[in-house]
Each structure stands twice: as C-alpha cells, then as structure tokens.
C-alpha cells in the first residue's frame, strides 16, 4: 500500500506517538496513588473523541484494571494485570493505554527532623524490601532490607491480613532516651512518645538464657507468645495517609537466647551486633493505638496471619548515643493503584468530510502522471491506460476538453475515496490523440471548481494482428 494524503475535509486529532495524560481522581477516604497511566496514539485514523476511564479491582494476585468507554458506556478492556509500563498493552480507539504501578512496599525513608538513629548495617535480613543501605534511600533489596512490609517478612510464619494496597506512610516520633540509664517499661514515662507495645518472645518455653530475663518471661508457650503491654517501644507511630494523622499500635520482638536482650524494651544493638541473632525487632500495626491491649493483637505471632501487621523493623541502632526530643524517622509507602483511584482520558476527535476544511483542500487536487509520456508505471498492461485524479471530495464531476473546447470525456465520481481515473479514452471508447487537455472539476457539494491542464503523449501504436 502506498501512503497518500488525507481525504479532503479530514483532519486527525493527533499524530502517532502523541501522549495523552489522564485526569486522576481519588474517591473520598481513598489514598492517592504513586502509579500512573498514559495513552499513546498508535493509529490516528481510529481516534474517536470519546472519554475513557481506567478503574481498578482487587484480584487474587493483586490489582487488576479495566478500561471503559464512558461515551458508549461499554467495557473495552477487562481483567488486565500488566502494570509494568512495557509495550504489552491493549489498544482502543487507536490508543494504547498503559497503566503503571509502583513496586509495592517501602518507597524510601527520610529524616524530617533531628538525627537518624537507625542503621541497616548489622540488621537482620528476612525478606524486607527497604532500608538496605544508608547511602541509597530508594534501594529495593529483599536480600538486605531491614525495614519493610510484613507481607514480605520471611521469618517464623509471621504474616498479616493486609493487602499491598493497605500499606500507609508512617512517621516515627522518637522519645528522648538516656542510652546509659534506659527507661523502665513498667513506669509511666513523661515523654508521650513512648508507646505501650505488644511484646512477644521467642523461645519462651526454655529456661531464661540469662537470670535477668526471668521477670520478662510472662507467658510460657511455644512459638512467639504475647508477653506484656508495657511502655516497651521508645517511639510513637503515626499514619500520615489520613487526616488528621492517627497514632498506630506498635509491638516488639525479643529472643530468649544468651546473645539476646530480654528486658521488656525495644532497644536494638549497634551495627557491630548481629540482629539476626539478638532479634530486637519492632512492629507497626495498621490499627489504632490504645491505652489498654486489644485482645486481637495480644496474640502468639508464630505462623499467624490474623493481625493487621504493617511495617517490620529489623535494623540496628546507628550509634551509642542518646535519643533526643525532635528525632524523627519517616517510612514512606509506595501507594499502589487501588479501586479508589480512577484515571480518565479524553481522546482527540478526528474531523471527516468537514465542508469548510474540504473547501480549503480543493487547492490540493492534482492529476498524475502529468504529462502522460507513453505509459503509467502503475499500469499492468498496454490495454489499460489511465491517469489518476487525487484529493477529490466524495462527489465530483470531471469534464475533459481538448484545446478546441470540445468535450472529450465526462467522469462522474461518488464514493468515499479521494481518487478517480481517466482511461485516456473519449466518450466513444477510442484512445485520445496526443495533445493538451483541460480538466474542469465541478464539486457541487462544496460549491467549488478546479481547472487542471494535462499533457498526453500516447505510446506509438503497433498492430498485434493484420
């Protein structure tokens, strides 16, 4: 197929490669997404001018999405799972719609105020995706991560009820801690950022690994049984994706081994200590903080997926130093595409058979080849001679005259193409002689005319038979 110019009165609303950006809306109570979507024009001839909406559903393997033509109220694409941003997407109305979702989990960490007190060095790596290197706040590494989604935790069967869309950004407000004389978890602190915590213990059925551990082994059971709800964690956790921010429940994990630190406090070792042995972990739940324990959270966490456990911290302390008022640590969630998010596109519209534009396009009408010199490269044999008029409107009458003003041939056109052919014969079906001809083109629907001159020099005639 040989490309040709547009039919008269036609204009495309966009060009191949143009990008359409959506309007993003978030339903009341929903969370804004870190994902995105775009429309890429791949076939301008198919543009509709319709409005399209990308919406999301929660499937068994995460979010699925659908594309609906809002103008016709018809589903165009359904049960779509690709959110990688590659080229493997469906096309509707000449547009390839790409939906791009962020990698679920920890997006980055920040220090909004004060000094950073945590370090990934010396932390325990149990499948958590973030906080793997102090030099790269956006690193995503499940082999080295020490802060991340509870759903990624590969440790003791600890799980969560949360879906990937349920993880929120959390701000930790650290309490002022004297690192030499640690706080008493059973005493009410003056710093409100100390939190009561759901403390669980590993190896609670064994004898105290150190005599000082004995008072803190309250519930003897296998797994990771709940022990107490004291002021065990030296920070408060705040859900920053709701307005106003809500204080969240927290927890901590201790390990009854000789290298452990069973003292009722979350106070991880320094970077020189292997926290995969010590196992001083902190938990942040997607549940409100309460002054008395919630029975649904005061449970054995071993092989337990019944709690809304959100973030897990297995990192170490960065330095042997006191924590001071104003120290903060921000855990920023990657917000995946959810049913509360809608991307809406408005496709460009094509103009077809527009009379005003068609009148402008009359100047483009032409005939080829001109002059006709013995043959036309498009001809398939010597008995089918022709020239082609192009850029004609749907209806046109072409009258061909010789220089004496005698009408040689009339051609009537009424079709959707822009082309018409003259077979170089007169009205009597005989080949015309060499010479100059004038084509008078009348376009009644447009109220326009066009005059072209055409030179014809036929091939010398040879008799095939005599």
Beta strands, then each sheet from edge to edge (+ up, - down):
strand 1: 19-21
strand 2: 23-26
strand 3: 36-41
strand 4: 51-59
strand 5: 62-69
strand 6: 74-80
strand 7: 91-92
strand 8: 95-100
strand 9: 105-110
strand 10: 118-119
strand 11: 147-149
strand 12: 170-174
strand 13: 195-202
strand 14: 224-233
strand 15: 235-239
strand 16: 246-255
strand 17: 281-288
strand 18: 309-313
strand 19: 316-317
strand 20: 328-334
strand 21: 341-346
strand 22: 366-368
strand 23: 372-373
strand 24: 387-390
strand 25: 395-402
strand 26: 407-414
strand 27: 420-422
strand 28: 435-443
strand 29: 448-457
sheet 1: 1+ 3- 8+ 7-
sheet 2: 2+ 21- 4+ 5- 6+
sheet 3: 9+ 20- 12+ 15- 16+ 13+ 14-
sheet 4: 9+ 20- 12+ 15- 16+ 17- 18+ 11-
sheet 5: 10+ 19-
sheet 6: 22+ 24- 27+
sheet 7: 23+ 29+ 28- 25+ 26-
end
